[in-house]
């Protein structure tokens, strides 16, 4: 299974959880609670990712970092799905940026 297949399959599962029973599905519960709950989880997962990276820097388990990044990606995909977006939208944006330096790309952003 390739990475885009995995992300596409996950996106389809997330989409299928919209309007689902919040008592039987964690994702349905997040959708039911709304974007503030999803954003809170992303903040928690981002903090846990930072801490796992700091631990890895000092000899901690790299697998912990991978697990935290997976949690962060997962919750980011929940947020995308909440707004009717998916991994293809992010991939398209990354492809649009391909070949641009980071400084050049940032300078092109409005505001």
N, C-alpha and C positions, 0 to 999 in steps of 0.2 A: 504494500500500500504506500503510495507516495504522500508527501506532506499535503499538497493541495486536496487530494482525496480525503484525507483525514479531516482537514478543516471543513471541507464541503459537507462531509457526513455529519460532523458535529453541528454545523450550522443548521442542517436539516432537522436534527434532533431538537435543537434549541427552538427552532420555529414551531415544531410540533407541540412544544410545551406551552406556547402562548394560549391563554384561556384555559389551561389545564387546572386540575384540582390542586390547590396550594397545600392540601394536607397529604398528598401522595407524591409530590414532586418538588424537590429543592428548587429547580429552575422555575417551575410554575409559581412557587412561593415568592421568588425574587421578582418575577414579572408582576405578580399581584401587588406586591409592596411598592413597586414603582421605581423610577430611576434613582431616587435618593438612596434606597436600600442597595441598589446595584453599585452606585458610586461609593458608598461606604465600604462595600466588599472590595472594590478595586483599590481603594486607599489602604485597607488592611493588607491586601495581597502585595501591593507595591512596597509597603514597609517591610513585610516579611521577606520579600525578594532582596531588598537592600541588606537586611540583616544576614541573610544566607550568603550573600556575596561577600560581606565583610568576614563572615566565619570562614568561607572558602579561601579567602585571601590569607588567612592565618592558619591554614592546614585543616579546616573543616571539610566535611564531606561534600564533594561537588554534586552528588546526587540530590542533596537537599536543595541546592540552588536550582537544579533542573525542575524539581518538584514545585518549588515556589513560582518559578517562571511559568510553568504549566498552569498553576492556579490563576496567575495574573492574566495569562492569555485567555483562559476559559472565561473568567469574569468579564474581560474586555469584549469577548464575543457575545456574551449575554447582553451587554450594553449595546453593542452594534445591533443585535437582533431586536432589542427593545425599540430602536429607532428605525427599523426596517432596512438595516444595512447588514453586510456580511463580510466574510474574509475577502471575497472577490473585489469589494470596494477598496479595501486596504491594499491589496496586491496591485490594483490599478494605480493607486496613488504612488506606491513605491516604484512601479514601472515608469510613471510619469517623471519621477525624480532621478531616474537612472541617468548617469552621465553628468549630472550637475554636482558641483562641489557643495558641501553642506552650507558653506557661507553664502554661496550664490543662491541656493535654494531658499535659505532663510531670508535673504534680502528681497526676494520676489514676493514674499508673503505680504498681504495687505496689513496695515496697521501696525 
